[in-house]
Amino acid sequence: MSTPQPPTHQQAAPAPNWQAAPGTSYVSPIPITRTHLGHALASEWTKIKSVRSTMWTLGVFLLLVVGVGLLVAVNTTTEDYTEVPYTIPAFFGLILGQICLITLGVLVVSSEYGTGMIRTTFTASPQRYRVLTAKLIIFFVVAFAVSAFAIGLVGLFTSSLHDGESGTPWGRSVLMGALYVSLLGVLALAVGSMLRHSAGAITTMLGVVLVPAILPAFLMLSDSMRTIGEKMMEYNAPNALARIFELDTDSGTGGSQLALLAGVTAAAIAGAYALLEKRDV
């Protein structure tokens, strides 16, 4: 028969500084930090700079805008810029390059739905509106910075080839041109959020850009549809950029076209926010 051992006295270990989740009785071993928009912005910035689609689309965009712009610039003379800005060569590259920003805008949101990673994103940040806001802000800043850089680089190169004194200041065309194509990309992001399908959203945006540029030629064959065709011709993307780059100053400087795009983009963003909260993932 064993002899009972006297109880040993040990000092109790200090309790860890755990925090209870607000409104619950569960005590988490992880310190709780309230999240805010800054966390979502950091997350979206990490995503957009680390995926290959960003490098490819922006790389092709720069190749088109800068490459085509430089090719056009070397085939111009100083007399060509007496009444137009030195950024005119960038216009020809933007006609194609805008498709790259549209594609990237769609992929920023639709790729997460395609892979199912959006569930992880919304689990980490249940405030869905915050996630979409962060995507919109990060994409717009990246698209605008890259666009302004490309247009400005073409303008500087063209200016260096000639006497450097054009009849028109070209800073305005850099800002407005970059703003226009960036808003097209933001519109594509909103459409991608609503459709949640990459191919469908890209096809829809291509229709938004290409159909108004092609359809007026057929509408203007009919007298009853001529007015619609003329308005569509006036506000389509190629003609809007032409006015911004002052190729067609008789019809305005692109302000009304930019305002229309901003209004359509704002409506699409509002629709994206509304559908985001109503549908499951």
C-alpha positions in Angstrom: 0.0 0.0 0.0 1.5 3.3 -1.1 2.1 6.1 1.2 0.2 9.3 0.3 2.5 12.0 -0.9 2.2 15.5 0.6 0.7 18.0 -1.8 3.2 20.2 -3.5 2.6 23.9 -3.8 3.3 25.4 -7.2 2.9 29.0 -8.2 0.1 29.4 -10.8 1.2 30.7 -14.2 -0.1 34.1 -15.0 -3.2 34.1 -17.2 -2.6 35.3 -20.8 -4.0 38.6 -21.7 -6.7 37.4 -24.0 -9.5 39.6 -25.3 -13.1 38.7 -25.8 -14.6 39.4 -29.2 -17.2 42.2 -28.9 -20.7 40.9 -28.3 -19.6 37.3 -27.7 -18.5 35.1 -24.8 -15.7 33.6 -26.7 -12.3 34.6 -25.5 -9.8 34.7 -28.4 -6.1 34.1 -27.8 -5.3 36.6 -30.6 -5.5 40.3 -29.8 -8.4 41.9 -31.6 -7.7 44.9 -33.9 -10.5 46.8 -35.4 -10.1 46.8 -39.2 -10.5 49.9 -41.4 -10.3 50.9 -45.0 -6.5 51.2 -44.7 -6.2 47.4 -44.2 -8.4 46.7 -47.2 -6.3 49.1 -49.3 -3.1 47.4 -48.2 -4.6 44.0 -49.1 -5.8 45.1 -52.6 -2.4 46.7 -53.3 -0.7 43.5 -52.4 -3.0 41.6 -54.8 -2.8 43.9 -57.8 1.0 44.2 -57.7 1.6 40.4 -57.2 -0.5 38.9 -59.9 0.9 38.3 -63.3 -2.2 39.7 -65.1 -1.3 43.2 -63.9 2.2 43.1 -65.2 1.1 41.7 -68.6 -1.8 44.1 -69.2 0.1 47.2 -68.0 3.1 46.1 -69.9 1.1 45.7 -73.1 -0.6 49.1 -72.4 2.8 50.8 -72.1 4.1 49.1 -75.2 1.1 50.2 -77.2 0.9 53.8 -76.0 4.6 54.5 -75.8 5.7 52.3 -78.7 3.0 53.5 -81.2 3.4 57.0 -80.0 7.1 57.1 -80.6 6.7 55.6 -84.1 4.2 58.3 -84.9 6.3 61.0 -83.4 9.4 60.3 -85.5 7.4 60.6 -88.6 6.1 64.1 -87.9 7.5 67.6 -88.4 7.6 70.7 -86.2 4.9 72.3 -88.4 2.5 69.6 -87.4 2.4 71.0 -83.8 1.6 74.6 -84.4 -1.9 74.3 -83.1 -2.0 70.9 -81.4 -0.1 69.5 -78.3 3.0 67.3 -78.5 1.0 64.5 -76.9 -0.9 63.8 -80.2 1.1 60.7 -81.0 0.0 59.1 -77.7 -3.6 59.3 -79.0 -3.0 56.6 -81.5 -1.6 54.2 -78.9 -4.5 54.9 -76.5 -7.1 53.8 -79.0 -5.7 50.3 -78.6 -4.2 50.6 -75.1 -7.6 51.4 -73.5 -8.6 47.8 -74.1 -5.8 46.7 -71.8 -7.1 48.9 -68.9 -10.6 47.6 -69.5 -9.3 44.0 -69.3 -7.4 44.7 -66.1 -10.3 46.4 -64.5 -12.5 43.4 -65.1 -9.8 40.9 -63.9 -9.2 42.9 -60.6 -12.6 41.6 -59.3 -13.8 38.8 -61.6 -10.7 36.7 -61.2 -11.5 36.3 -57.5 -15.0 35.1 -58.2 -13.6 32.7 -60.8 -11.2 31.1 -58.4 -13.4 31.2 -55.4 -10.9 33.4 -53.5 -13.6 36.0 -53.0 -15.0 33.9 -50.2 -11.7 34.2 -48.4 -11.6 37.9 -49.0 -15.1 38.4 -47.6 -14.4 36.1 -44.7 -11.4 38.3 -43.8 -13.3 41.5 -44.4 -17.1 40.9 -43.9 -17.7 44.5 -44.9 -18.1 43.9 -48.6 -18.5 47.5 -49.5 -15.1 48.2 -48.0 -13.5 45.6 -50.2 -15.1 47.0 -53.4 -14.1 50.5 -52.4 -10.5 49.5 -51.9 -10.5 47.7 -55.3 -11.9 50.9 -57.0 -9.4 53.2 -55.3 -6.3 51.1 -55.9 -7.2 50.3 -59.5 -7.9 53.9 -60.4 -4.7 55.2 -58.8 -2.6 52.6 -60.7 -4.4 53.1 -64.0 -4.2 56.9 -63.8 -0.5 56.9 -62.8 0.5 54.5 -65.6 -1.6 56.3 -68.2 -0.3 59.8 -67.3 3.2 58.5 -67.3 2.8 56.9 -70.8 1.2 60.0 -72.3 3.6 62.4 -70.7 6.6 60.3 -71.8 5.4 60.5 -75.4 4.9 64.2 -75.1 8.4 64.7 -73.7 9.9 62.6 -76.5 8.0 64.4 -79.2 8.9 67.8 -77.8 12.6 66.8 -77.7 12.4 65.9 -81.4 11.2 69.3 -82.4 11.8 72.8 -81.2 9.9 72.2 -77.9 7.5 75.1 -78.4 4.1 73.9 -79.6 1.2 76.3 -80.0 -0.9 74.4 -77.4 0.0 73.5 -73.8 -0.1 69.7 -73.5 -0.4 69.2 -69.7 -4.2 69.2 -70.0 -4.2 66.4 -72.6 -2.0 64.3 -70.2 -4.4 64.6 -67.3 -7.7 64.4 -69.2 -6.5 61.5 -71.4 -5.3 59.6 -68.4 -8.5 60.3 -66.6 -10.7 59.2 -69.5 -9.1 55.8 -70.0 -8.8 55.2 -66.2 -12.6 55.8 -65.9 -13.1 53.3 -68.6 -11.2 50.8 -66.5 -13.2 51.7 -63.4 -16.4 51.2 -65.4 -15.1 47.8 -66.4 -14.3 46.9 -62.8 -17.9 47.8 -61.8 -19.3 45.7 -64.6 -17.1 42.8 -63.6 -18.4 43.1 -60.0 -22.0 42.9 -61.3 -21.5 40.1 -63.8 -18.9 38.1 -61.8 -17.6 36.6 -65.0 -14.4 37.6 -66.8 -15.4 36.7 -70.4 -18.9 38.2 -70.1 -17.7 41.4 -68.5 -14.8 41.9 -71.0 -17.2 41.2 -73.9 -19.7 43.7 -72.5 -17.1 46.4 -72.2 -15.8 45.8 -75.7 -19.3 46.3 -76.9 -19.6 49.6 -74.9 -16.4 50.8 -76.6 -16.7 49.4 -80.1 -20.4 49.4 -80.9 -20.8 53.2 -80.6 -17.8 53.6 -82.9 -19.2 51.3 -85.6 -23.0 51.5 -85.4 -23.3 55.2 -86.3 -22.2 54.5 -89.9 -25.3 52.3 -90.3 -27.7 54.5 -88.3 -26.8 57.6 -90.4 -28.0 55.9 -93.5 -31.6 56.4 -92.3 -33.0 59.9 -91.9 -35.1 58.9 -88.9 -32.0 57.4 -87.1 -29.5 60.1 -88.2 -29.8 62.1 -85.0 -29.1 59.1 -82.8 -26.1 58.2 -85.0 -24.7 61.6 -84.8 -24.9 61.7 -81.0 -23.4 58.2 -80.8 -20.6 59.3 -83.1 -20.0 62.4 -80.9 -19.7 60.6 -77.6 -18.0 57.3 -78.6 -14.5 56.6 -77.1 -12.3 57.3 -80.1 -14.0 60.7 -80.8 -13.9 61.6 -77.1 -10.2 61.0 -77.0 -9.7 62.9 -80.3 -11.4 65.9 -78.7 -9.3 65.6 -75.5 -6.1 65.6 -77.6 -7.5 68.5 -79.6 -7.7 66.8 -83.0 -11.3 68.1 -83.3 -11.5 71.3 -81.4 -14.5 72.5 -83.5 -16.7 70.0 -81.7 -15.4 70.8 -78.2 -12.5 69.8 -76.0 -13.8 66.5 -74.6 -15.3 67.9 -71.4 -18.9 66.8 -72.1 -17.7 63.3 -73.2 -15.6 63.0 -70.0 -18.6 64.1 -67.9 -20.9 61.5 -69.6 -18.3 58.7 -68.9 -18.0 59.9 -65.3 -21.8 59.7 -64.9 -22.1 56.3 -66.5 -19.3 55.0 -64.3 -20.9 56.4 -61.1 -24.2 54.7 -62.0 -22.4 51.4 -62.6 -20.5 51.7 -59.3 -23.8 52.3 -57.5 -25.3 49.2 -59.1 -22.2 47.2 -58.1 -22.6 48.2 -54.5 -26.3 47.4 -54.5 -25.8 43.9 -56.0 -22.8 43.2 -53.8 -24.9 43.2 -50.6 -27.9 41.3 -52.1 -26.2 38.3 -53.6 -24.3 35.4 -52.0 -20.8 34.4 -53.0 
